[in-house]
Amino acid sequence: MRVFNKMLLPILLISMVLVSCSESSTTDPIETKSYDFTLILEQYVDHTIVPTYTEMKDNAKLLLAKVEEFETSGAQADLDAACEYWKSTRAPWEKGEAFLFGPAAYNNLDPLLDSWPLDKNQLDQVLDGNQELSADFVRDGLGAVLRGFHTVEYLLFEEGAARDATKFTLREKQYLSAVSEVLRDDTLKLWALWEGGTSEKSLLDALEIEVGTPYGEEFKKAGNIGSRYLSQSDAVDEILQGMIAIGDEVANGKIADPHNSNNVLEVESWFSWNSLTDFQNNIRSIENSYLGGTTEASRQLSISTFVKEKDPSLDTEIKVLITDAIEAIGAIPAPFRNNLQASQVQGAMDAVNQVKDVIETKVRPLIVN
């Protein structure tokens, strides 16, 4: 226990105040704590999360419609179109992997939509069985590894292209339609839980999906009554943690695991040969979160704005590193499943890790003091 001389205490207090005023830095806890992130949080929800999930649920509806057309027609053209709609639905999902907190986590939607690896043995058992392959059966009777993006992918693609439509069995068509319907429903739910879902009320009611208070509204009100975030800094840190997590997953999981094992079965999205596009879109999810929008035109106030005020050179560094990481992944020869040991793989892992590390060691300390 320290003992202070009472006569010296007033002098010490005055000295401390003077020092704190003269030596305050851009990472001063009081300064950061008092920073008003309201518009940044609003921009993030309204121009990053909601547009991403809107695009995904809209494209999932188009995917389902085309799959149902193929089930009826059996035409190769319809199957080819369904493959393209799978890719256009997949893209916003991957661009949303930096914000898999909130509804995606609380409602188990991440594994329901995107469990990997696919359990091919169980899937083949389902196809060989005699259960009615309806959306209700998929939703209520099958686990996460037998639904979602990768089950649809497996049924649609072979060797990176649309399968031969003439080789589909009736049960494969039925399963494809059922699992595509459940995929539509899950993307709709995720969007509605963030946005509110008013424009899709009739479909939400039919599916008995209850939204309640949209998570987006709660997120924007961080630090106020009615939000689970005790401060705005907590909400901003949630964004940063999501960016760090997907950076780590891409560099040290999605790319590193199959590279280290040289096992093609560990490559995500290898039926469609869409892996490298997935990885690039994951980094774009970091970019969109950092810049506060899915397009240049929509980007205004953002975490980048905050960082630039504190340290302009750091803001520039992050933007360059993000661009470099996307390009480094693109430099890996496609398809990734056939080039696990390509010389460019290590460079891509290093580039993504640099993005992750800078956010974790330089940006996050500006928020979390």
VENVEN-V937826 format. One record per backbone hydrogen bond with DSSP energy under -0.5 kcal/mol. CO is the residue of the C=O (numbers start at 1). NH is the residue of the N-H. E is the energy in kcal/mol with one decimal. If there is no record, write none. Layout:
# VENVEN-V937826
CO	NH	E
CO	NH	E
This chain:
# VENVEN-V937826
4	6	-0.6
5	8	-1.4
5	9	-1.0
6	10	-0.6
8	12	-2.5
9	13	-2.5
10	14	-2.3
11	15	-2.4
12	16	-2.6
13	17	-2.0
14	18	-2.3
15	19	-2.7
16	20	-2.6
17	21	-2.0
18	22	-2.3
19	23	-2.5
25	28	-1.8
28	32	-2.5
29	33	-2.6
30	34	-1.6
32	35	-1.1
35	37	-0.9
37	41	-2.7
38	42	-2.3
39	43	-2.5
40	44	-2.2
41	45	-2.2
42	46	-2.8
43	47	-2.4
44	48	-1.2
44	49	-2.1
45	50	-2.6
47	294	-1.5
48	52	-1.4
49	53	-2.5
50	54	-2.4
51	55	-2.3
52	56	-1.8
53	57	-2.5
54	58	-2.3
55	59	-2.2
56	60	-2.2
57	61	-1.6
58	62	-1.5
59	63	-2.5
60	64	-2.3
61	65	-2.1
62	66	-2.2
63	67	-2.5
64	68	-2.6
65	69	-1.7
66	70	-2.3
67	71	-2.5
68	72	-1.5
69	73	-3.2
70	74	-2.8
75	79	-1.8
76	80	-3.1
77	81	-2.1
78	82	-2.1
79	83	-1.9
80	84	-1.6
81	85	-2.2
82	86	-2.1
83	87	-1.8
84	88	-2.1
85	89	-1.7
86	90	-2.6
87	91	-2.1
88	92	-0.6
89	93	-1.1
90	94	-2.4
91	95	-2.1
93	96	-1.3
94	97	-1.2
96	99	-1.9
97	100	-0.6
101	104	-1.0
102	105	-1.0
102	106	-3.1
103	107	-2.1
103	109	-0.6
104	109	-0.8
104	110	-1.8
105	108	-1.3
108	112	-1.6
109	113	-2.1
110	114	-2.3
111	115	-1.2
113	149	-3.0
118	120	-1.3
119	123	-2.4
120	124	-2.7
121	125	-1.7
122	126	-2.1
123	127	-2.2
124	128	-1.9
125	129	-0.7
126	129	-0.9
131	133	-0.5
132	134	-1.9
134	138	-2.1
135	139	-2.9
136	140	-2.8
137	141	-2.4
138	142	-1.0
143	146	-1.8
144	147	-1.2
145	119	-1.0
148	152	-1.8
149	153	-2.6
150	154	-2.3
151	155	-1.9
152	156	-1.8
153	157	-2.8
156	163	-2.5
158	161	-1.4
161	158	-2.9
163	165	-0.6
164	167	-2.0
165	168	-1.2
169	173	-1.9
170	174	-2.2
171	175	-2.7
172	176	-2.6
173	177	-2.2
174	178	-2.4
175	179	-3.0
176	180	-1.8
177	181	-1.9
178	182	-1.9
179	183	-2.0
180	184	-2.3
181	185	-2.3
182	186	-2.5
183	187	-2.3
184	188	-2.1
185	189	-2.3
186	190	-2.2
187	191	-2.2
188	192	-2.7
189	193	-2.5
190	194	-1.1
191	194	-0.6
191	195	-3.1
192	196	-2.6
193	215	-3.4
194	216	-1.3
197	200	-1.5
198	201	-1.6
200	204	-2.5
201	205	-2.8
202	206	-2.0
203	207	-1.8
204	209	-2.7
205	208	-1.0
208	210	-0.7
214	217	-0.5
214	218	-1.6
215	219	-2.8
216	220	-2.2
217	221	-1.2
219	222	-1.4
221	224	-2.1
224	227	-1.5
228	230	-0.7
229	223	-2.9
231	235	-1.2
232	236	-2.5
233	237	-2.6
234	238	-1.7
235	239	-1.7
236	240	-2.3
237	241	-3.0
238	242	-1.9
239	243	-1.9
240	244	-2.6
241	245	-2.6
242	246	-2.0
243	247	-1.9
244	248	-2.4
245	249	-2.4
246	250	-2.6
247	251	-2.3
248	252	-2.6
249	253	-1.2
249	254	-3.2
250	255	-2.1
251	256	-0.7
253	257	-1.8
255	259	-1.6
256	260	-3.2
257	261	-2.3
258	262	-2.1
258	263	-0.6
262	264	-0.6
263	266	-1.8
264	267	-1.8
266	268	-0.5
267	270	-0.9
269	274	-1.9
269	275	-0.6
271	160	-2.3
274	278	-2.4
275	279	-2.5
276	280	-2.4
277	281	-2.4
278	282	-1.9
279	283	-1.6
280	284	-2.0
281	285	-1.4
282	286	-1.0
283	287	-2.3
284	288	-3.2
285	289	-1.6
286	290	-2.4
287	291	-2.7
288	292	-1.4
288	293	-1.6
289	303	-0.5
290	304	-2.1
292	300	-0.5
295	298	-0.5
295	299	-0.8
296	299	-0.8
301	300	-0.5
302	306	-1.6
303	307	-2.8
304	308	-2.8
305	309	-1.7
306	310	-1.5
307	311	-3.8
311	314	-0.6
311	315	-1.9
312	316	-2.1
313	317	-2.3
314	318	-2.4
315	319	-1.9
316	320	-2.3
317	321	-2.5
318	322	-2.4
319	323	-2.0
320	324	-2.7
321	325	-2.3
322	326	-2.1
323	327	-2.2
324	328	-2.5
325	329	-2.1
326	330	-1.9
327	331	-1.1
329	332	-1.4
335	338	-1.4
336	339	-1.8
339	342	-1.6
342	345	-1.7
343	347	-0.6
344	348	-1.8
345	349	-2.3
346	350	-2.6
347	351	-2.2
348	352	-2.3
349	353	-2.4
350	354	-1.8
351	355	-1.5
352	356	-2.3
353	357	-2.9
354	358	-2.3
355	359	-2.1
356	360	-2.3
357	361	-3.1
358	362	-2.2
358	363	-1.7
359	364	-2.7
363	366	-1.6
363	367	-0.7
364	367	-1.6
364	368	-3.2
367	369	-0.8
